[in-house]
Amino acid sequence: RYLDVAAVLDQRFIESLPSRLSAVSGLDALCQCVESIWACGATDRSRELATQGGKLMFEHLLSAARDRSPTDCRAIMLGAHLSGCAINTSRTTAAHAYSYELTQGYGIPHGLAVAYGLGWLAKWNAGVDADSCLHPAGPEAARIYVHDAASVLGVRPEGVSGVMTRLLDTLSLPTSPYSFSVTITDLPRLAQSIEPTRLSNNPRQLTIDDIRRCTERSFTSE
């Protein structure tokens, strides 16, 4: 027999966080929402939750972190909760898989590390086709989900990198992992260290060489 479960959300915990911690943890929730929409494991319901949560996070994160407005803190509290509900079903994808070594090896806070991978991954996923598709709904549906995910940020997939860079800059956070002593010579090793389980949940297949090439292009465009 299943028991009813309730979540108690108290915005005082958000209001008491330091601004930088609010920003970084909020970025994690925002990225979880974006990834949840295009994830292979998503359902209609989890995509709905992720879309609602992502829009709340994107609209209110800056003001919540900077101004500590109770209204904005309440909004990101709810957005983060919806993010957790969504990934409980969908799980995360390649942006999270890539983030772990950035955190473990270079001390980059987790939410920030995920944000660094979201731009190049959105552009990559938008190119999914019949030969590279892992999504059970097929390549056409997968492309729609990738566009839906980017639209949470108000852009098309190729615009995700730019909007995330602007968001990080406005939050007074480093806009690139290369601010943490990551160099272009580190990228092959970072690609090799990627966590494989979440790669299989990504809508478009990614090989180690694909990851290296994507991140090298991202590096040279900085």
Helices and strands as residue ranges (DSSP letters): H 12-15, H 19-38, H 44-67, H 70-90, H 94-106, H 110-126, H 139-151, G 157-159, H 160-170, G 177-180, G 184-186, H 187-192, H 196-199, H 208-221
